[in-house]
Amino acid sequence: MPGDRLQATRFELKYRVSADVAVRMREFIRGYLVPDEYSVGKPDYSYHNHSIYLDSDDLRLYWDVINSNKNRYKLRIRYYDDNPETPVFFEIKRRMNDAILKKRAAVRRTAVDQLLAGQLPEAQHLFSPGPGSFDAVQEFCFLKEDLQASPKMHVAYRREAWVSMADNSVRISFDREVCSARHFTGETTTAIENYSMPFEPDVILELKFTGRFPNWFRDMVEVFGVMQLGAAKYADGVHRLGEGGTAPAGFPDDCKDVVEKLLNYRARKARRPDGIS
């Protein structure tokens, strides 16, 4: 397994770009960054990324996104393949005002169902036991129990990622072919059926940095004329599946028009390309 280059605290800007612009931006980016460990040697520099998102039955975490709550979090289980010997990652992704804070722990696949059923985490559940990992999985389980959250959605896509050569202060990713499907178990499968593709034909571009906004980020978005727009994979996936009459519990039909307007507003709202508003 490649080393974990998690940016625990960072700023994150999202854009939606065309497939052609994404390819041209790659040539610009390679002057500053290198492919990350997962992208090296892969066709189109891309690897598969899978997440199972947890939420309460009344979709509290979903509504936090829709209402643009400044302080919110997501609970998800992330993995990259079907190999029973590789770990899955229990992740907490928080937004605190404009900053993104992430915690995650590498968990053995044999422990996923036990932890989702409410069993207290133990050292043998972890792929690499350590204070940081144990703290992360404990907090994940506490938030899950407090929210009475359970699996709700499987999100899959192809990710192309680029990182700084010297450290982990700058990271750029392109996410293509984002698929969302209802998923109510802890099964960490790469198979996904009856899915929606809420962002097609766009590619989601994410600029991530831990310190000062890099000047060349500003140059890049100006050269390619892209504007910062929202792209919430879980929330947009829930909304799109709800349109087909398959909305999870807590997504009443009479809310659909309101959510449509909120999502459209968020997608249209352009922010400054040189910082976070």
N, C-alpha and C positions, 0 to 999 in steps of 0.2 A: 504494500500500500504506500503511495507517495506520501511525503510529509504533509502534515496539516498546516496550511498557510492561512488559517483563519484570521481575519482582521476583526479583533474583538470589539474595537470601537472605531467607528469610521463615519464619514459623510458619504452620501450616496445620491447621485443624480440619475434619473431615468429619462430615456428618449425612445421614441418609436421611429425607426428609419426603414427605408426600402431595402430590399435585398441587394440591389445594385450599389447603393450608398454604403452599405455595410462592408461589401468587398473592397470598395475603394478606400474606406477608412482604415481597413486592415493594413494597407500599404503605408499609410501615414503613421499608424501606431507602431509598426515594426521598427521605426527609427528610434523609439524610446523604450519599448518594452519587449519581452520575449514570451513565447507561449508558456503557459503554466505546465506543471508536471503531467496533468491529465491530457493536455492538448498536443503535446509533443508527438510527432509521427502519426497523428490521426488524420484520416481524410477530412478535408475542409477544416482542419484543426479543431474538430468538434468531438465531444463525448456526450453520452447520454446521462441525464440528470433526472432523478425521480424523487418526489416528496409526497408523503401522506400528511395532509393538514388535519389537525384536530380542532374541534370547536364544540361549544355547548349545543344542546338541542334547539335553543332559541337563537343560535348563531350570534352570540355576543361579540366574538372577535371579528366576524364579518361586518357587523353594524358599526364597530369602532372604526373600521376603514371607511365605510360609506359616509359616516358622520365626520370624517377627517379629524378624529380625536388626536391631539398632539402626543399624548403619552399612551401608547398601546403596545401590544405584543402579539406574536404568533407562536403557535406550538406546531412543530412539524417533525417528521421522521424522514431523514434524507438518506438516499442510497444510490448506488451507481450500477449495480448489476444484480444477477440472480444467484451468485455464488454464496452458498450457505456458510462458507468459511470467512467471508469478508464482513466487516462491521456495518452496521447502520448507525446513523448519527441522530441522537435526540437533541433537537435544537430549540432554543428560545431566541427569537429575534425581536428585540424591543426597539421602539422609536421613542426617544426622549427629546421632545421639541424637534430640533433638526438633526440630531445625532442618532446613529444606528449602533446598538449594542448587541453583541451576539455571544451566547454561551452554547457549547455543545459537548456531548460526550459520545465516544465510540462504544456502542453497545453490541453484545453478541445477539445474533438473530434468534437464537433459542430463548432469549429472555424477553423478547418484545411482547408477546402475548401476556406473560406473567406481569410485567410492569403496567401494561395497559389495563389489566384486570384489577390493579390496585395493590399488588405486592410491593412491599418496601424494597428499594434498591439495595443490593448487596455487592460486595467486591467482585464476586464471580460473574455478575451480570455484565461487567465492563470488559471491553476488549483490552484496554490498557489502564488498569486501576491507577489512580493517582488523586491527590486532593482536588485539583481543578475539575477533573472528570466526574468525581463523585459528587462534588458540589453542584455541578450542572445537572446531572441526572436527578438528584434529590429535588432541586428547584423545579425541574420539568414536571416531576411526579406530583409535587405539591400544587403547582398551578393547575395541572390536569384535574386533580381531585377537587380543588377549590371551585373550579369552573364546572365540574362534572362533564368534562370534555371527552370526546371519543372521535375516532376517525370519521371524516366527512368527505374528503376529496383527495383524489390522486392527480397530481400535476406532473407532467413529463415534458421534456424538451431537450434539444441539442444545444450544448453550450460550447462556445469558443471563448477561451479566457487568456488574457495577457497580463503579465505581472512585471514589476520593476526588477531589474537585474540585481541591484545591490541589497534590497530589503523588501518588506511587504507593505510599503507605504502607499503604493499606487496599484490599482487593479482595474482592468476593463474587461467586460464580458459582452458577448453577443448571444442572445437566446433566440433560437429559431424553432419553428413548428411546435409552439406551446400547445399542449393538449390537456384538457381537464375532464375528469370523469368522477362520478360519485363512487365513493369507496368507504365501506363501513367496517372494515376489519383491520387487523394489524399485519396482514399478509404483505410482505415486501416483494411484490412481483413487478417485473418490468412490463408485463402484458397490460394493455389498457384498451378497453372496448367502450363503445357507445359514448365516445368523447366529443367534446366541443373544442373548437380552436378559436378562442376569443380575439386573438390579435392578428390573424392572417389577413393580408399577406405580409404584414410588417414584421420586422426584427426588433427585439427589445435590446437597446443599448444601455448598459449601466456603467457609469463612471464612479469609481470608489477610491477614496483617498483618506488618509488618517491625519494629515496635518493641513498645511496651506494648500489652497486650490492651485494646482499646477498651471503655470502660464500657458503651456502648450495645449492644455485642455481647452482653454478659451480660443486659442488659434484654430484648433480642430473644429469646434462647433461653428465658428464663424466661416471657415473655409467651406464646410459642407452645408451650411445653412440649416442646421437642425435646431429644433427648439425643445426645451425640457417639457415633457408631458408625463402624466401618470400612467402606470402600467402595473396594476396589482394582480398578480397571477391568480391568487386564491379568490379574491373578491370578484374579479371579472368572470372567473370560471363559474362561481356560484350563480351569479346573475344570468349568465348565458344559459346554463342548464335549467334555471328556473323558467326561462322564457318558453322552454319546451314542455312545461307542465310537470317537470320532475324536480321542483324546488324542494329542498330539505324542509323538515318541520321548522316552523318559526319564520317561514318566508311566505307570508300571506299574499294572495293574488292582488289585493288592493294596494299593496306597497310597490308593485312592479313599476308603475308610471313614475313614482317618486324616485326610485332607484335609478331608472333609466335617465332621468334628468340630471341626477347627481353625477353619475358616471360620465355622461356626455359633457357636463360642465368641467369635470376634472380633466377629461381628455383634451378639451379645447384650451384649458388655461395654460398659457405659456409663461414660463418664469425666466428670469435673467440667466443667460448661459454662463456667467462668470461667478456665480455664487448661489447660495440657498436663500430663498425668500422666507 
